[in-house]
């Protein structure tokens, strides 16, 4: 029944370092800084030790004073591994001095937030310093104050986990073996955390994260539900662009939707669109979403390439991390054509590229009908990336950012806080370990080895969360815990259509999937159209217009409104009530995709340019989509039928009219 979303591969997120196979697994341990209590148990006496009172390089005295914060390492209580700890940096709510150190009080209902990053192996400090934290690092290494930090609304704790990630520590045999151990470790960490900050034990917890945290959070939640007397009072889980299902489901199934959102990726070429639509059908990815959903989806098999290529080699070596960048995803098929895997081409090669594109299309016409491309198998996103960086300006002149489709800059502006965290003054201020350096992300050694032959391409042997999401939702409902999924419309790595498929395959509130298609607009505090929201039976889904994979980075103001209204608050917009939806259902938004922006950015981090989609191309594409949709009739998007957008050209124009009417900037 749930086979669709359980496959050999699970997608991992956030850029990871180069493969570390055959390397020694690091050994690290927490550091006892002056003032650490001389006790083996945790209590409020540790608060003064963890408080950040020393100066932070380039922040203290440079930026406005920050709210009180606390940082350090706390053990996970795993038997035989006393040095297995998680590192945290907690900030009190703005204007609420003393909120974290308040005594235990069952009447204290102030919310608190935990944020987890993805990876696996990515530090939670990435979000603190580039997304939703109070201070942000810039590409030049300087720092700025973030007016849209999530601790404006609640005490917020950013955490490095699983053990060994970021400033978290682990001995050489202490890395988690699977996600169940991740969940157990996290419950152990929380048990100690609430001893230090007693008020957190009874205040409502909002457990949040993005990307591979879409795997972490369901497992952590499962173990909290299984714990007889859980250490915290979980109120809501929030997952952004999350790895809830298989690689096939979240990455490759939505490729036609990615193209429909940004048809500039294929240069508005109808033949190329039809090719990807056919490949989607041959791979069994053309699933029919109905509202309400009519039955569970079939099993998806991620067909591998059958001809030798760099892509096929990476698939045959699943623990050899395949970083989601142009240089590491490009296949030999296209690299051979251009003679260089970097593909750093310039405008003078335009004519040659066009000739090669036409040859590529002729190769398509010569292939037998009903044939999956042997060079790519069903790794359709990889094929789309290769097409764009070879044949479509401006991606062909720069790079392809899977996290943010309209970003074709190369090199991209890079925000890295490594120098800050590895500064001795920072270590001392944050009570961080001296036994290791902080790194943004690394290939996590599940089972304490880099040579694992089991599990997904990251060595994680755990089943995808979709396998137990329905049971988790039932337990969440019984415990009065709500669920929020959100997506960025400009994300191609975990495209929102995959999340919608997962929702429609789930059972929650006693029924499978949503009964109404998400189509209610929501707006930011300036009245600008921000996206789509839908809420039913304890599950909310929010789509962010103009945001990439890391939503708070691209849409910080809208992300804070989202947090206030749909996570911490109880805004009913988009909620199904009887036969109606609060806020109304907008027929022009009730389609398979939300049009992407009309501008693509390229150039370099130093000099950036803007490419604007020609109006004539957009108009012709709208007419084509209208015709293609009309000829598909009732089989649009059906299982074993050719997938289609279900979006007539007139409707596409109508959506643009809605967006233009509210004055939103499409960037």
C-alpha positions as CSV (number, residue, x, y, z in Angstrom):
1,X,0.0,0.0,0.0
2,X,2.8,2.4,0.9
3,X,5.3,0.9,-1.6
4,X,5.3,4.0,-3.7
5,X,7.3,5.9,-1.2
6,X,9.7,3.2,0.0
7,X,12.6,2.5,-2.3
8,X,16.3,1.6,-2.3
9,X,17.3,5.3,-2.2
10,X,16.3,8.1,0.1
11,X,17.3,11.7,-0.9
12,X,19.6,13.5,1.4
13,X,19.7,17.3,1.5
14,X,21.9,20.3,2.1
15,X,25.2,20.4,0.3
16,X,27.6,17.8,1.6
17,X,31.4,17.6,1.5
18,X,33.3,15.3,-0.8
19,X,33.0,11.6,-0.2
20,X,34.9,10.4,2.8
21,X,35.0,6.6,2.2
22,X,38.0,4.7,3.6
23,X,38.7,7.6,6.1
24,X,38.9,7.1,9.8
25,X,35.7,8.1,11.6
26,X,36.4,11.1,13.8
27,X,36.6,10.9,17.6
28,X,35.5,14.0,19.5
29,X,34.4,14.9,23.0
30,X,33.0,17.9,24.9
31,X,35.3,20.4,26.6
32,X,35.0,21.3,30.3
33,X,35.3,25.1,30.3
34,X,35.9,27.1,33.5
35,X,32.8,27.3,35.7
36,X,31.4,23.9,34.7
37,X,29.5,22.5,37.7
38,X,31.3,19.6,39.4
39,X,28.4,17.2,39.2
40,X,27.4,14.2,37.1
41,X,23.7,15.3,37.0
42,X,22.2,18.3,35.2
43,X,20.1,21.0,36.9
44,X,19.5,24.8,36.9
45,X,23.0,25.3,38.3
46,X,24.2,24.7,34.8
47,X,22.4,27.7,33.4
48,X,25.1,30.2,34.4
49,X,27.7,27.9,32.8
50,X,25.9,27.6,29.5
51,X,25.1,31.4,29.3
52,X,26.9,33.2,26.6
53,X,28.6,36.1,28.3
54,X,31.9,36.5,26.5
55,X,32.4,38.6,23.4
56,X,31.6,37.0,20.0
57,X,34.1,38.1,17.3
58,X,32.7,40.6,14.8
59,X,29.3,40.6,16.5
60,X,29.6,41.9,20.1
61,X,30.0,45.7,20.0
62,X,29.4,45.7,16.2
63,X,25.7,44.7,16.0
64,X,22.8,45.6,18.3
65,X,22.8,43.7,21.5
66,X,21.4,40.2,21.1
67,X,18.9,38.6,23.4
68,X,20.3,36.4,26.2
69,X,21.6,33.1,24.8
70,X,23.0,29.8,26.1
71,X,25.2,27.3,24.3
72,X,27.2,24.1,24.9
73,X,27.1,20.3,24.7
74,X,24.6,18.1,26.5
75,X,24.9,14.2,26.5
76,X,22.3,12.0,24.9
77,X,22.6,9.4,27.7
78,X,23.5,6.5,25.4
79,X,25.0,3.6,27.4
80,X,28.7,3.1,26.8
81,X,29.1,6.4,25.0
82,X,29.5,9.2,27.5
83,X,31.1,11.5,25.0
84,X,28.1,11.4,22.6
85,X,26.6,14.8,22.9
86,X,24.5,17.3,21.0
87,X,25.5,21.0,20.7
88,X,22.9,23.7,21.1
89,X,22.7,27.4,20.9
90,X,19.5,28.8,22.5
91,X,18.2,32.4,22.2
92,X,15.5,33.8,24.4
93,X,12.5,35.5,22.9
94,X,13.2,39.1,22.1
95,X,12.0,41.3,25.0
96,X,11.5,38.3,27.3
97,X,14.6,38.3,29.4
98,X,14.6,35.3,31.7
99,X,12.2,33.2,29.7
100,X,14.6,30.3,29.3
101,X,15.7,30.3,33.0
102,X,12.2,30.6,34.4
103,X,11.3,28.0,37.0
104,X,9.0,25.0,36.2
105,X,5.4,26.2,36.0
106,X,2.6,24.0,34.6
107,X,0.7,27.2,33.9
108,X,3.4,28.6,31.7
109,X,2.1,28.2,28.1
110,X,4.8,30.2,26.3
111,X,5.9,28.3,23.2
112,X,9.5,27.3,22.5
113,X,11.0,26.2,19.2
114,X,13.7,23.6,18.3
115,X,15.3,23.9,14.8
116,X,17.0,21.0,13.1
117,X,19.0,21.1,9.9
118,X,19.2,18.4,7.2
119,X,22.1,16.6,5.6
120,X,22.5,14.0,6.9
121,X,25.4,15.6,8.6
122,X,24.5,19.3,8.3
123,X,24.9,21.7,11.3
124,X,21.9,23.5,12.7
125,X,24.1,26.5,13.0
126,X,23.7,26.9,9.2
127,X,20.1,28.0,9.7
128,X,21.1,30.2,12.7
129,X,23.7,32.1,10.7
130,X,22.0,32.2,7.2
131,X,18.2,31.6,7.6
132,X,16.1,32.1,10.7
133,X,18.6,33.0,13.4
134,X,19.3,36.5,15.0
135,X,22.6,37.0,13.2
136,X,23.6,36.3,9.6
137,X,27.0,35.9,8.1
138,X,27.7,37.5,4.7
139,X,29.9,36.1,1.9
140,X,32.6,38.6,2.9
141,X,32.7,37.2,6.4
142,X,31.0,40.2,8.1
143,X,27.8,39.9,10.1
144,X,24.4,41.5,10.0
145,X,21.4,41.6,12.4
146,X,18.4,39.6,11.2
147,X,15.1,41.4,11.9
148,X,13.1,38.3,11.0
149,X,14.7,35.8,13.4
150,X,12.3,33.2,14.8
151,X,13.3,34.1,18.3
152,X,11.3,37.3,17.8
153,X,8.2,35.1,18.5
154,X,9.5,32.4,20.9
155,X,12.5,31.0,22.7
156,X,14.4,29.2,19.9
157,X,17.1,26.5,20.1
158,X,19.2,25.6,17.1
159,X,20.8,22.1,17.5
160,X,23.6,20.2,15.8
161,X,22.4,16.6,15.4
162,X,22.8,13.5,15.1
163,X,25.8,13.1,17.4
164,X,29.1,14.1,15.7
165,X,27.5,16.7,13.5
166,X,28.8,20.3,13.7
167,X,29.9,20.9,17.2
168,X,28.1,17.8,18.5
169,X,30.5,15.1,19.6
170,X,30.8,11.3,19.2
171,X,33.5,8.7,19.8
172,X,34.6,6.5,16.9
173,X,32.0,3.9,17.6
174,X,29.3,6.2,18.8
175,X,27.7,7.5,15.6
176,X,24.1,6.6,15.1
177,X,23.4,3.3,13.3
178,X,20.0,4.4,12.0
179,X,17.2,6.9,12.6
180,X,15.7,5.0,15.5
181,X,18.9,5.6,17.3
182,X,18.7,9.3,16.3
183,X,15.3,9.4,17.9
184,X,16.5,7.7,21.1
185,X,19.5,10.0,21.3
186,X,17.3,13.1,20.9
187,X,14.9,12.0,23.7
188,X,17.9,11.5,25.9
189,X,19.2,14.9,25.1
190,X,15.8,16.5,25.8
191,X,15.7,14.7,29.2
192,X,18.9,16.5,30.2
193,X,18.0,19.8,28.6
194,X,14.8,20.2,30.6
195,X,16.8,19.5,33.8
196,X,18.9,22.6,33.0
197,X,15.9,24.7,31.9
198,X,12.9,23.3,33.9
199,X,10.2,25.4,32.4
200,X,10.7,23.7,29.0
201,X,9.4,20.4,30.3
202,X,5.8,21.7,30.4
203,X,5.8,24.5,27.9
204,X,4.5,23.6,24.4
205,X,7.3,22.5,22.0
206,X,7.3,23.3,18.3
207,X,9.7,20.9,16.7
208,X,10.8,22.3,13.3
209,X,13.4,21.7,10.6
210,X,14.0,21.4,6.9
211,X,15.3,19.0,4.3
212,X,16.7,15.8,5.8
213,X,15.1,16.9,9.0
214,X,12.0,15.5,7.2
215,X,13.5,12.2,8.1
216,X,14.8,13.1,11.6
217,X,11.6,14.7,12.9
218,X,9.2,11.9,12.3
219,X,11.6,9.4,14.0
220,X,12.1,11.8,16.9
221,X,8.3,12.2,17.2
222,X,7.8,8.5,17.0
223,X,10.1,7.9,19.9
224,X,8.6,10.7,22.0
225,X,5.2,9.0,21.6
226,X,6.7,5.7,22.6
227,X,8.3,7.2,25.7
228,X,6.0,6.5,28.7
229,X,6.7,9.9,30.4
230,X,8.2,12.0,27.6
231,X,10.5,14.8,28.8
232,X,8.7,17.5,26.8
233,X,5.2,18.6,25.8
234,X,5.2,18.3,22.0
235,X,2.6,20.6,20.4
236,X,3.4,20.7,16.7
237,X,5.9,19.4,14.2
238,X,6.9,21.6,11.2
239,X,8.8,20.3,8.2
240,X,10.0,22.3,5.3
241,X,10.9,20.8,1.9
242,X,11.3,17.6,3.7
243,X,12.7,14.2,2.8
244,X,9.5,12.3,3.8
245,X,9.6,9.8,1.0
246,X,11.8,8.1,-1.5
247,X,14.3,9.7,-3.9
248,X,12.0,8.7,-6.7
249,X,9.0,10.5,-5.1
250,X,10.6,13.7,-3.9
251,X,13.2,14.3,-6.6
252,X,12.4,12.7,-9.9
253,X,8.6,12.2,-10.0
254,X,7.9,16.0,-10.0
255,X,10.2,16.9,-13.0
256,X,7.4,17.8,-15.4
257,X,6.0,20.1,-12.6
258,X,9.5,21.7,-12.3
259,X,9.4,22.4,-16.1
260,X,5.9,23.8,-15.9
261,X,6.9,26.1,-13.1
262,X,10.0,27.3,-15.0
263,X,9.6,26.4,-18.7
264,X,12.6,28.6,-19.4
265,X,14.7,25.6,-18.2
266,X,14.0,23.9,-21.6
267,X,13.9,27.1,-23.6
268,X,10.1,26.8,-24.0
269,X,10.8,23.8,-26.4
270,X,7.6,21.8,-26.9
271,X,9.5,18.7,-28.1
272,X,11.6,18.6,-25.0
273,X,8.6,19.1,-22.8
274,X,6.9,16.2,-24.5
275,X,10.0,14.1,-24.1
276,X,10.2,14.6,-20.3
277,X,6.4,14.0,-20.1
278,X,6.9,10.7,-21.9
279,X,9.8,9.7,-19.7
280,X,7.7,10.5,-16.6
281,X,5.0,8.2,-17.9
282,X,7.4,5.4,-18.7
283,X,8.9,5.6,-15.2
284,X,5.4,5.3,-13.7
285,X,5.7,8.8,-12.2
286,X,2.4,10.2,-13.6
287,X,0.2,9.8,-10.6
288,X,-3.3,11.1,-10.4
289,X,-4.0,13.3,-7.4
290,X,-7.7,13.4,-6.6
291,X,-9.5,15.3,-3.8
292,X,-10.5,13.2,-1.9
293,X,-7.9,10.7,-2.9
294,X,-9.1,7.5,-4.6
295,X,-6.9,4.7,-3.2
296,X,-3.2,4.4,-2.5
297,X,-0.5,4.8,-5.1
298,X,1.5,1.9,-6.7
299,X,5.1,1.2,-6.0
300,X,7.6,3.4,-7.7
301,X,10.8,1.7,-9.0
302,X,13.7,4.1,-9.6
303,X,15.1,2.6,-12.8
304,X,18.9,3.0,-13.1
305,X,20.9,3.9,-16.1
306,X,21.9,1.0,-18.2
307,X,24.8,2.6,-20.1
308,X,28.0,3.6,-18.5
309,X,28.2,7.2,-17.3
310,X,29.3,9.2,-14.3
311,X,25.7,9.2,-13.1
312,X,25.4,5.4,-13.3
313,X,28.7,5.0,-11.5
314,X,27.4,7.2,-8.6
315,X,24.3,5.1,-8.4
316,X,26.2,1.8,-8.3
317,X,28.3,3.2,-5.4
318,X,25.4,4.5,-3.2
319,X,27.5,5.7,-0.3
320,X,29.7,7.8,-2.6
321,X,27.9,11.0,-1.9
322,X,26.6,12.7,-5.0
323,X,26.7,16.4,-4.1
324,X,23.9,18.3,-5.8
325,X,26.1,20.6,-7.9
326,X,26.6,21.0,-11.6
327,X,30.2,19.7,-11.6
328,X,29.3,16.5,-9.7
329,X,26.0,15.6,-11.3
330,X,27.0,16.2,-15.0
331,X,27.0,13.0,-16.9
332,X,29.7,11.8,-19.2
333,X,27.1,11.8,-22.0
334,X,27.1,15.6,-22.1
335,X,30.6,16.2,-20.8
336,X,32.1,14.3,-23.8
337,X,30.2,16.6,-26.2
338,X,31.8,19.7,-24.7
339,X,35.1,18.2,-23.9
340,X,35.1,19.5,-20.3
341,X,33.1,18.4,-17.3
342,X,33.0,22.0,-15.9
343,X,30.9,23.2,-18.8
344,X,32.0,26.8,-18.1
345,X,30.9,28.0,-21.5
346,X,30.7,31.5,-22.9
347,X,28.4,33.2,-25.4
348,X,30.7,32.4,-28.4
349,X,29.6,28.8,-28.1
350,X,26.0,29.6,-28.6
351,X,25.8,28.4,-32.2
352,X,27.6,25.1,-31.3
353,X,25.2,24.5,-28.4
354,X,22.2,25.1,-30.6
355,X,23.5,22.6,-33.2
356,X,24.1,20.1,-30.4
357,X,20.6,20.7,-29.0
358,X,19.1,19.9,-32.4
359,X,21.2,16.7,-32.5
360,X,19.9,15.8,-29.1
361,X,16.4,16.2,-30.4
362,X,17.2,14.1,-33.5
363,X,18.5,11.4,-31.2
364,X,15.2,11.4,-29.4
365,X,13.3,10.9,-32.7
366,X,15.5,8.0,-33.5
367,X,14.8,6.2,-30.2
368,X,12.2,3.5,-30.1
369,X,8.9,4.6,-28.7
370,X,8.3,3.5,-25.1
371,X,12.0,3.4,-24.2
372,X,13.5,4.8,-21.0
373,X,16.6,6.7,-21.7
374,X,19.5,4.3,-21.0
375,X,21.9,7.0,-20.0
376,X,19.7,8.3,-17.2
377,X,17.1,5.7,-16.4
378,X,14.5,7.4,-14.3
379,X,16.8,9.9,-12.8
380,X,14.9,12.6,-14.6
381,X,16.0,15.6,-12.5
382,X,19.6,14.8,-13.4
383,X,18.7,14.7,-17.1
384,X,16.8,18.0,-16.8
385,X,19.9,19.6,-15.1
386,X,22.1,18.3,-17.9
387,X,19.8,19.7,-20.5
388,X,19.6,23.1,-18.9
389,X,23.4,23.5,-18.4
390,X,24.2,22.4,-21.9
391,X,21.5,24.0,-24.0
392,X,19.5,26.7,-22.1
393,X,20.7,30.2,-21.4
394,X,21.5,31.4,-18.8
395,X,22.1,28.1,-17.0
396,X,24.4,27.1,-19.9
397,X,26.5,30.2,-19.1
398,X,26.7,29.5,-15.4
399,X,25.4,26.9,-13.0
400,X,22.2,25.1,-11.9
401,X,21.2,25.5,-8.2
402,X,18.8,22.7,-7.4
403,X,17.9,24.6,-4.2
404,X,16.8,27.7,-6.2
405,X,15.9,27.3,-9.8
406,X,16.2,30.9,-11.0
407,X,19.7,31.2,-9.6
408,X,22.2,30.5,-12.5
409,X,25.2,32.4,-10.9
410,X,28.6,30.7,-10.9
411,X,30.2,30.9,-8.5
412,X,27.3,31.6,-6.2
413,X,27.7,33.9,-3.2
414,X,28.8,31.5,-0.4
415,X,28.0,32.2,3.3
416,X,30.3,30.2,5.5
417,X,30.6,30.7,9.2
418,X,33.5,28.3,9.7
419,X,36.0,31.0,10.5
420,X,33.7,32.4,13.2
421,X,32.9,29.1,14.9
422,X,36.5,27.9,14.8
423,X,37.8,31.1,16.3
424,X,39.1,30.4,19.8
425,X,37.1,33.3,21.3
426,X,33.9,31.9,19.8
427,X,34.7,28.4,21.1
428,X,35.1,29.8,24.6
429,X,32.0,31.9,24.4
430,X,29.8,29.0,23.2
431,X,31.5,26.4,25.4
432,X,32.2,24.4,22.3
433,X,34.5,21.4,22.0
434,X,38.2,21.8,21.3
435,X,38.5,18.3,20.1
436,X,37.1,19.0,16.6
437,X,36.6,21.8,14.1
438,X,33.1,23.0,13.3
439,X,32.2,22.2,9.7
440,X,28.9,23.1,7.9
441,X,28.3,19.5,6.8
442,X,29.9,16.2,6.2
443,X,29.0,12.7,5.0
444,X,27.5,11.1,8.1
445,X,29.1,7.8,9.0
446,X,26.0,5.7,9.9
447,X,27.0,2.7,12.0
448,X,30.3,4.5,12.6
449,X,31.7,3.6,9.2
450,X,32.1,5.4,5.8
451,X,32.1,2.0,4.0
452,X,28.5,1.0,4.6
453,X,27.1,-1.1,1.8
454,X,23.5,-0.9,3.1
455,X,20.9,1.8,3.2
456,X,20.5,4.7,0.9
457,X,23.2,6.6,-1.0
458,X,24.2,8.2,2.4
459,X,24.4,4.8,4.2
460,X,21.2,5.4,6.2
461,X,19.5,2.0,6.5
462,X,16.2,3.5,7.9
463,X,12.9,3.2,6.1
464,X,11.5,6.4,4.7
465,X,9.1,8.2,7.1
466,X,6.1,7.8,4.7
467,X,6.1,4.1,5.8
468,X,4.8,5.1,9.2
469,X,3.4,8.7,8.7
470,X,-0.2,7.5,8.8
471,X,0.4,5.8,12.2
472,X,2.4,8.8,13.4
473,X,-0.5,11.1,12.4
474,X,-3.0,8.9,14.3
475,X,-0.8,9.1,17.4
476,X,-0.3,12.8,16.9
477,X,-4.0,13.4,16.7
478,X,-4.5,11.4,19.9
479,X,-1.9,13.5,21.6
480,X,-3.2,16.8,20.2
481,X,-0.1,17.3,18.2
482,X,-0.5,19.1,14.8
483,X,1.6,18.6,11.6
484,X,2.7,21.3,9.2
485,X,4.4,20.7,5.9
486,X,5.7,23.6,3.8
487,X,7.5,24.0,0.5
488,X,9.3,26.6,-1.6
489,X,8.0,26.9,-5.1
490,X,11.5,27.5,-6.6
491,X,12.9,24.3,-5.1
492,X,13.7,21.6,-7.6
493,X,15.4,19.2,-5.2
494,X,12.3,18.5,-3.1
495,X,9.7,20.0,-5.4
496,X,6.3,20.6,-3.8
497,X,4.4,18.2,-6.1
498,X,6.3,15.3,-4.4
499,X,5.2,16.6,-1.0
500,X,1.6,16.8,-2.3
501,X,1.8,13.2,-3.5
502,X,3.0,12.1,0.0
503,X,0.1,14.0,1.7
504,X,-2.4,12.3,-0.6
505,X,-0.9,8.9,0.2
506,X,-1.2,9.5,3.9
507,X,-4.1,8.8,6.2
508,X,-4.8,11.4,8.9
509,X,-7.9,12.3,10.8
510,X,-9.4,9.0,9.7
511,X,-9.3,9.8,6.0
512,X,-6.7,9.5,3.2
513,X,-5.3,12.8,1.9
514,X,-6.9,16.2,1.6
515,X,-10.5,16.4,0.5
516,X,-10.0,19.7,-1.3
517,X,-7.1,20.7,-3.5
518,X,-5.0,23.4,-1.9
519,X,-6.0,26.7,-3.6
520,X,-6.4,29.3,-0.8
521,X,-4.0,32.3,-1.1
522,X,-2.2,33.7,1.9
523,X,-0.5,37.1,2.2
524,X,2.3,38.7,4.1
525,X,2.0,41.7,6.4
526,X,2.3,44.1,3.4
527,X,-0.6,42.5,1.7
528,X,1.6,40.7,-0.9
529,X,0.6,37.3,-2.3
530,X,2.8,34.8,-0.4
531,X,1.6,31.5,-1.7
532,X,-1.1,28.9,-1.0
533,X,-2.3,27.4,2.3
534,X,-4.5,24.4,3.1
535,X,-5.5,22.9,6.4
536,X,-7.5,19.7,7.2
537,X,-7.8,17.4,10.2
538,X,-4.7,18.5,12.0
539,X,-2.4,18.7,8.9
540,X,-1.5,22.0,7.3
541,X,0.3,22.5,4.0
542,X,1.8,25.8,2.9
543,X,3.4,26.7,-0.4
544,X,5.8,29.7,-0.6
545,X,5.8,31.7,-3.8
546,X,9.3,32.7,-4.8
547,X,11.2,30.7,-2.2
548,X,13.8,28.0,-2.8
549,X,14.7,24.9,-0.7
550,X,15.8,27.0,2.3
551,X,12.6,29.0,2.7
552,X,13.6,31.4,5.6
553,X,16.7,32.4,3.6
554,X,14.8,33.5,0.5
555,X,11.6,34.7,2.1
556,X,12.5,35.8,5.7
557,X,9.6,38.1,6.3
558,X,7.0,35.7,4.9
559,X,8.6,32.9,6.8
560,X,8.1,34.8,10.1
561,X,4.5,35.5,9.2
562,X,4.0,31.8,8.4
563,X,5.6,31.0,11.8
564,X,3.3,33.5,13.6
565,X,0.1,32.6,11.8
566,X,0.2,28.9,10.9
567,X,2.7,27.4,13.3
568,X,2.6,29.2,16.7
569,X,-0.8,30.7,15.9
570,X,-4.2,29.3,14.8
571,X,-4.9,31.2,11.7
572,X,-7.8,29.3,10.0
573,X,-7.2,30.5,6.5
574,X,-7.3,27.5,4.2
575,X,-9.1,25.3,6.7
576,X,-11.8,23.0,5.5
577,X,-15.0,23.6,7.5
578,X,-17.8,21.3,6.4
579,X,-18.1,21.8,2.7
580,X,-16.4,25.1,2.5
581,X,-12.8,26.3,2.9
582,X,-12.0,29.3,5.1
583,X,-10.6,32.1,2.9
584,X,-12.2,30.6,-0.2
585,X,-10.9,28.4,-3.0
586,X,-9.4,30.2,-5.9
587,X,-9.9,28.2,-9.1
588,X,-7.0,29.8,-10.8
589,X,-4.7,28.5,-8.0
590,X,-6.2,25.0,-8.0
591,X,-3.7,23.6,-10.5
592,X,-0.6,21.5,-10.4
593,X,1.9,24.3,-10.3
594,X,2.3,27.9,-9.4
595,X,4.2,29.8,-12.2
596,X,7.7,30.7,-11.3
597,X,9.3,34.1,-11.7
598,X,10.0,35.8,-15.0
599,X,13.6,36.6,-14.1
600,X,16.7,34.4,-14.0
601,X,19.9,35.6,-12.4
602,X,23.3,34.7,-13.8
603,X,26.9,36.0,-13.7
604,X,29.1,35.6,-10.6
605,X,28.9,36.4,-6.9
606,X,30.8,39.6,-7.8
607,X,28.8,40.7,-10.8
608,X,25.2,39.6,-11.3
609,X,22.9,40.0,-14.3
610,X,19.2,39.4,-14.9
611,X,17.7,37.6,-17.8
612,X,14.0,38.3,-18.3
613,X,11.8,35.8,-20.1
614,X,10.7,37.2,-23.5
615,X,7.0,38.0,-23.4
616,X,6.5,36.3,-26.8
617,X,8.0,33.0,-25.5
618,X,5.8,33.0,-22.5
619,X,2.7,33.7,-24.6
620,X,3.5,31.0,-27.1
621,X,4.1,28.6,-24.2
622,X,0.7,29.4,-22.6
623,X,-1.0,28.6,-25.9
624,X,1.0,25.3,-26.2
625,X,0.1,24.2,-22.7
626,X,-3.6,25.0,-23.3
627,X,-3.5,22.8,-26.4
628,X,-1.5,20.0,-24.8
629,X,-3.9,20.0,-21.9
630,X,-7.0,20.0,-24.0
631,X,-5.9,17.0,-26.1
632,X,-5.3,14.9,-23.0
633,X,-8.9,14.8,-21.9
634,X,-9.8,12.8,-18.8
635,X,-6.4,11.0,-18.7
636,X,-4.5,14.0,-17.5
637,X,-2.1,12.9,-14.7
638,X,-3.7,9.5,-14.5
639,X,-1.8,6.4,-13.4
640,X,-0.5,4.8,-16.6
641,X,-1.7,7.8,-18.6
642,X,0.4,10.6,-20.0
643,X,1.0,13.2,-17.3
644,X,-0.2,16.8,-17.9
645,X,-0.4,20.0,-16.0
646,X,-4.2,20.4,-16.1
647,X,-3.5,24.1,-16.6
648,X,-5.0,25.8,-19.6
649,X,-3.1,28.8,-21.0
650,X,-6.0,31.1,-20.0
651,X,-5.6,29.9,-16.4
652,X,-1.9,30.5,-16.5
653,X,-2.5,34.1,-17.5
654,X,-5.1,34.4,-14.8
655,X,-2.6,33.3,-12.1
656,X,-0.1,35.9,-13.3
657,X,-2.9,38.4,-13.1
658,X,-3.5,37.5,-9.4
659,X,0.2,37.8,-8.6
660,X,0.5,41.1,-10.4
661,X,-2.6,42.5,-8.8
662,X,-1.1,42.2,-5.3
663,X,2.2,43.7,-6.5
664,X,4.5,40.8,-5.5
665,X,8.0,40.9,-6.8
666,X,8.9,37.8,-8.7
667,X,12.5,37.3,-7.9
